Amino acid sequence: MTSSETIKRVRIYLNERDQASGQPLYLAALERLQREGATGATVLRGIAGFGAGQRLRTASASGFSSSPLVIEWVDRIERVGRILPLLDDLLQEALITVEDVRVYRAILRSSGPFGERSVGQLMQHEPASAHPETSLRTALALMLEREQTTLPVVDAQGTIVGILSAADLEQRGGLALPLRLLPVLNETERQALLDSLPERALAEVMTNDIRTVYVESSIPQALNPLIEWGLDNVPVLDREGQLVGLFGTEQALHAAVRAAPTVTGAIRDAEPPTPIGLVMQRAVPTVPSSAALATVASLVLSSPERFVVVLDEGKPVGVISDSSLIGQLPGPARAAWLTALRAPALPVQNLDQGDFPTAAQLAMHDTPVLNEQAPQEDALQLMLSGTHMLVLVVNAEGKLQGVLTRRAILRALAQAAA
């Protein structure tokens, strides 16, 4: 039985006396292959042979010889395509052949969580942008219309000069609620927020210290600014420095979705899948299922990520977030909750009166739940199959052990890619 995955065999023909920077060329080539992440390669020594120069070379039984050598390297097609051009400067005169091979059985290095694809292949194309003189209100309305959490700001020549992010809107733009909550507001509430924004141009609010990535960059290279600076997206520039797209957490997570490796196939990954118990967040804000609304609201506001997990005897019932409460509370309570969200440092008012539901009744019951031994890929696919922002992680008894967020998966993917 052979695998349907295309595997390549590369053969590099050298001579034992070939040198590179004071060391045998075959060793320099092996070191380059190892450094760039090839699965493995072997140097084969020939007994005798001749090349284009018609000079016969033979192996000597004693001392240093000039026998022919062949480096044989077998790997996945995308890895060969990426690494082989990186050997050009080292092997300018070597004969190199590449051929498809049929594999009966192999354990190869995985292609990593993203394979060999570039940012340009997965970015969001033709994102909305604005000019420095665009008003803050117009820019926010555009971001909501295009569902962008990052708005590139470009000058008259199309050169990017800044970005408007969700943090900019809250910290310098005067937006009273987090940008991520605006889609769950009704039209009246949303318009009131837009009207409350000051009459300012983007040049006064935008971030001038821009983090960008090149369109041909690898995905791991694009993850650095996302993780290090806590960004949702980074602008993507072409060779001329012009804006061509956006790349962010969503694109990176979708890029990492791939068919799970199987141990019964002809080709297996050398690296075992990562269980979510190794990358989950163990410190989780929780609330008992019988908790009253006022208690729930206070805990949500005090949680850094604005959610709590509802527990019944240690087992998760569901999740309550700031956005889910907006959608579930009736008129006066909804208004009180929106007021609390605008001033989270103040005590919650007007949510402890009347017959309000308990935490168990308020919980979102569709949050995915996985065992802590489940592979990370299962959690990622569950998240991306809907709009889930996290996965609840439980042990064999069904008791909560932690949560896995999209940012946590992104960090784990970056480590795996490195």
C-alpha positions in Angstrom: 0.0 0.0 0.0 1.4 3.5 -0.9 0.4 6.9 0.3 -1.5 9.4 -1.9 0.6 12.3 -0.5 3.3 13.4 -2.9 6.8 12.9 -1.6 9.9 14.0 -3.4 13.4 12.5 -3.5 16.3 15.0 -4.1 19.7 13.7 -5.1 22.7 16.0 -5.0 25.8 14.7 -6.8 29.1 15.9 -5.3 32.8 14.9 -5.0 34.5 14.1 -1.7 37.1 16.8 -2.2 34.5 19.6 -2.9 34.9 22.3 -0.2 32.8 25.2 1.1 34.3 27.7 3.6 37.0 25.4 4.7 34.8 22.3 5.3 33.7 19.4 3.0 30.8 20.6 0.8 28.7 17.6 1.6 28.8 18.5 5.4 28.0 22.2 4.6 25.0 21.0 2.6 23.8 18.7 5.3 24.1 21.4 7.9 22.1 23.8 5.7 19.3 21.1 5.2 19.2 20.5 8.9 19.1 24.2 9.8 16.2 24.9 7.3 14.1 22.0 8.7 14.5 19.1 6.3 13.2 15.8 7.6 16.5 14.1 7.0 19.2 13.4 4.5 22.0 10.7 3.9 25.3 11.0 2.2 26.1 7.9 0.0 29.7 7.2 -1.1 30.2 5.8 -4.5 32.9 3.3 -5.4 33.7 4.9 -8.8 32.2 7.2 -11.3 32.7 10.0 -13.8 30.9 13.3 -14.7 30.7 15.8 -17.5 34.5 16.3 -17.4 35.0 12.6 -18.3 37.4 12.2 -15.4 37.1 8.8 -13.7 37.0 9.1 -9.9 37.4 6.1 -7.6 37.2 5.4 -3.9 40.6 4.7 -2.2 41.0 2.0 0.4 43.6 4.1 2.2 43.8 7.8 2.9 41.8 10.7 1.5 40.0 10.0 -1.7 38.1 11.9 -4.4 35.3 9.4 -4.7 31.8 10.5 -5.9 29.2 11.3 -3.2 25.4 11.6 -3.4 23.2 13.4 -0.8 19.8 11.7 -0.8 17.0 13.7 0.8 13.4 12.5 0.9 10.7 14.9 2.1 7.3 16.4 1.6 6.8 18.3 -1.6 6.1 21.7 0.0 9.2 21.5 2.2 11.4 20.6 -0.8 10.0 23.5 -2.7 10.8 25.9 0.1 14.3 24.6 1.1 15.9 23.6 -2.3 16.3 27.2 -3.6 18.1 28.0 -0.3 20.9 25.7 -1.4 21.6 27.5 -4.7 24.4 29.6 -3.4 26.1 26.6 -1.9 25.7 24.1 -4.7 26.1 26.3 -7.8 27.8 23.6 -9.9 26.3 20.4 -8.4 24.0 18.2 -10.4 20.7 18.1 -8.5 17.7 15.9 -9.5 14.2 15.8 -8.0 11.7 13.0 -8.5 8.4 11.7 -7.2 8.7 8.6 -5.0 6.1 6.1 -3.9 6.2 5.6 -0.2 5.4 2.3 1.5 6.1 3.6 5.1 7.6 6.8 6.4 7.8 9.0 9.5 8.5 12.6 8.3 8.6 15.9 10.0 5.2 17.5 9.8 4.7 20.5 7.6 4.1 22.5 10.8 0.7 24.1 11.6 0.8 26.3 8.5 2.7 24.3 5.9 4.8 26.4 3.6 2.2 29.0 2.6 2.8 32.7 2.7 0.8 35.6 4.2 -0.3 36.7 0.7 -2.1 33.4 0.1 -4.3 33.7 3.2 -4.6 37.4 3.9 -7.9 39.4 3.7 -7.8 41.1 0.3 -8.9 44.6 -0.4 -9.6 45.7 3.1 -11.3 49.0 3.8 -9.0 51.9 4.5 -9.4 55.6 5.2 -7.4 58.9 5.0 -5.9 60.8 7.9 -8.5 63.6 7.5 -11.4 61.1 7.7 -13.7 61.8 10.7 -13.7 59.3 13.6 -17.4 58.7 13.2 -17.1 57.9 9.5 -14.2 55.6 10.2 -16.0 53.7 12.9 -19.1 53.3 10.7 -16.9 51.9 8.0 -15.2 49.4 10.4 -18.7 48.2 11.5 -19.9 47.9 7.9 -16.9 45.9 6.8 -16.5 44.0 10.0 -12.9 45.1 10.5 -11.3 45.6 13.9 -8.3 47.3 12.3 -8.6 50.1 9.8 -5.4 51.0 7.8 -4.9 54.8 7.2 -3.3 55.8 3.9 -2.2 59.1 2.4 -2.9 60.4 -1.0 -0.2 58.3 -2.6 -1.6 55.1 -1.1 1.2 54.8 1.5 0.1 53.5 4.9 0.7 56.2 7.6 -1.2 54.7 10.5 -3.8 52.3 11.7 -7.0 52.7 13.7 -7.5 49.8 16.1 -10.1 48.9 18.7 -7.7 50.0 21.4 -7.3 53.4 19.7 -11.1 53.9 19.6 -11.4 53.3 23.3 -8.2 55.0 24.6 -8.0 58.1 22.4 -11.2 58.1 20.4 -13.7 58.3 23.3 -15.7 55.1 22.3 -17.7 54.2 25.5 -17.9 50.5 24.8 -15.4 48.0 23.4 -15.7 47.7 19.6 -16.4 44.0 19.8 -19.7 44.7 21.6 -21.2 47.1 19.0 -22.5 44.4 16.7 -24.8 43.1 19.4 -26.4 46.5 20.0 -29.6 47.6 18.4 -29.5 50.3 15.8 -30.6 53.0 18.3 -27.9 52.1 20.8 -25.2 51.9 18.1 -26.2 55.3 16.6 -26.1 56.9 20.1 -22.5 55.7 20.5 -21.5 57.0 17.1 -23.1 60.4 17.8 -21.3 60.6 21.1 -17.9 60.4 19.5 -15.9 63.7 19.3 -15.5 65.5 16.0 -11.9 64.5 15.4 -9.9 63.3 12.4 -8.1 60.0 12.3 -4.7 61.8 12.3 -5.4 62.8 15.9 -6.4 59.3 17.1 -4.6 56.7 14.9 -1.5 54.8 15.9 1.6 56.0 14.0 3.9 53.3 15.1 2.8 50.7 12.5 3.5 47.0 12.5 3.3 45.5 9.0 4.3 42.3 7.2 5.5 41.7 3.7 3.1 39.9 1.4 5.6 37.0 0.8 6.4 36.6 4.5 5.8 33.2 6.0 2.9 32.9 8.4 5.1 32.3 11.5 6.9 35.7 10.7 3.5 37.4 10.7 2.6 35.9 14.1 5.3 37.8 15.9 3.6 41.3 15.9 0.2 39.7 16.5 1.4 38.0 19.7 4.1 40.5 20.9 1.9 43.6 20.5 -1.5 42.0 21.1 -2.8 43.0 17.7 -5.9 41.6 16.0 -4.5 42.3 12.5 -1.5 43.7 10.8 -1.4 45.5 7.4 0.2 43.5 4.5 2.4 45.4 2.1 3.7 44.6 -1.4 7.2 45.1 -2.7 6.5 48.8 -3.3 5.2 49.3 0.2 1.6 49.6 -0.9 -1.3 48.2 1.2 -2.6 44.9 -0.3 -4.4 43.2 2.6 -4.8 42.4 6.3 -3.5 39.4 8.1 -4.7 38.5 11.6 -5.6 35.9 14.2 -8.6 34.7 12.2 -6.5 34.1 9.0 -3.8 32.4 11.0 -6.2 30.0 12.8 -7.9 29.1 9.5 -4.5 28.5 7.9 -3.7 26.0 10.7 -6.8 23.9 10.1 -5.7 20.8 8.2 -6.5 17.0 8.1 -5.3 15.3 11.3 -2.4 13.0 10.8 -3.2 9.3 11.0 -0.9 6.7 12.6 -2.3 4.0 10.3 -1.4 5.6 7.0 1.8 5.1 5.0 3.2 8.5 6.1 3.1 9.6 9.7 4.2 12.9 11.4 7.3 12.6 13.6 5.8 15.0 16.1 2.8 13.7 18.2 -0.3 16.0 18.4 -0.4 18.5 21.2 -3.1 17.8 23.8 -5.1 20.9 24.8 -4.3 20.3 28.5 -0.7 21.5 27.7 -1.8 24.9 26.3 -5.1 25.7 28.1 -5.5 28.5 30.6 -5.9 27.0 34.1 -6.9 30.2 36.0 -10.6 30.5 35.0 -13.3 32.9 36.5 -16.2 30.7 37.7 -19.6 31.2 39.3 -22.0 28.7 40.8 -25.1 27.8 38.8 -27.4 29.3 41.5 -25.7 32.7 41.5 -27.9 35.8 41.2 -27.7 38.2 38.3 -26.0 41.0 40.3 -23.2 38.5 41.4 -22.8 37.3 37.8 -22.6 40.8 36.4 -19.9 41.9 39.0 -17.8 38.8 38.3 -18.0 39.3 34.5 -16.9 43.0 34.9 -14.0 42.0 37.1 -12.8 39.2 34.7 -10.0 40.4 32.4 -11.6 38.7 29.4 -15.1 39.6 30.5 -16.6 36.1 30.8 -17.3 33.5 33.6 -17.8 29.8 33.5 -20.9 28.5 35.2 -20.3 25.4 37.3 -22.6 22.8 38.9 -20.6 20.6 41.3 -17.4 21.4 39.4 -18.9 20.6 36.0 -19.3 23.3 33.4 -22.9 24.3 32.6 -22.0 27.1 30.1 -20.4 30.5 29.8 -21.7 34.0 30.5 -20.0 37.0 28.8 -20.6 40.7 28.6 -22.0 40.4 25.1 -24.3 37.5 26.0 -25.8 39.4 28.8 -26.6 42.3 26.5 -28.7 40.0 24.3 -30.5 38.2 27.2 -31.5 41.0 29.6 -34.9 42.8 29.2 -35.2 46.6 28.7 -34.4 48.2 32.1 -31.9 45.6 33.0 -30.2 45.8 29.6 -29.9 49.6 30.0 -28.4 49.1 33.4 -25.9 46.6 32.1 -24.9 48.9 29.3 -24.3 51.6 31.8 -22.2 49.3 33.9 -20.1 48.3 30.9 -19.4 52.0 30.2 -18.1 52.4 33.8 -16.8 48.9 34.9 -14.9 50.3 37.9 -18.2 51.4 39.6 -20.6 49.1 41.5 -23.3 47.5 39.4 -26.6 49.2 39.9 -30.2 48.2 39.3 -29.5 44.5 38.6 -30.5 43.1 42.0 -34.2 43.9 41.8 -37.0 41.8 40.4 -37.2 38.2 39.4 -34.1 37.8 37.3 -32.8 34.5 36.0 -29.9 32.6 37.7 -26.5 31.9 36.3 -27.6 28.5 35.0 -30.4 30.1 33.1 -28.2 32.9 31.7 -25.4 30.6 30.6 -24.7 29.9 26.9 -24.9 26.2 26.6 -23.4 25.8 23.1 -19.8 26.5 24.2 -17.7 23.5 23.1 -16.4 21.1 25.7 -13.4 18.8 25.2 -11.3 16.4 27.3 -7.9 17.7 28.3 -6.3 14.9 26.3 -8.0 15.9 23.1 -5.6 17.2 20.4 -5.3 20.9 19.8 -6.5 20.5 16.2 -9.9 19.3 17.5 -10.3 22.4 19.6 -9.3 24.6 16.7 -11.8 23.0 14.3 -14.6 23.3 16.9 -13.9 27.0 17.4 -13.9 27.7 13.7 -17.0 25.7 12.9 -19.0 28.5 14.6 -18.3 31.8 16.3 -16.9 30.2 19.5 -14.2 32.3 21.2 -13.2 29.5 23.6 -13.4 25.8 24.5 -14.0 24.4 27.9 -11.6 21.8 29.0 -12.6 19.0 31.4 -11.1 15.9 32.9 -12.3 12.3 32.6 -15.0 13.0 35.3 -16.3 16.0 33.4 -15.0 18.6 35.8 -13.6 21.9 34.6 -9.8 22.0 34.2 -9.4 25.2 32.2 -10.3 27.0 29.1 -8.7 27.3 25.7 -9.0 30.7 23.9 -8.1 31.7 20.4 -5.1 33.7 21.5 -3.8 30.7 23.5 -4.1 28.5 20.4 -2.3 31.2 18.4 0.6 31.3 20.8 0.8 27.5 20.8 0.8 27.4 17.0 3.6 30.0 16.9 5.7 27.9 19.2 5.1 24.8 17.1 6.0 26.7 13.9 9.2 27.9 15.5 
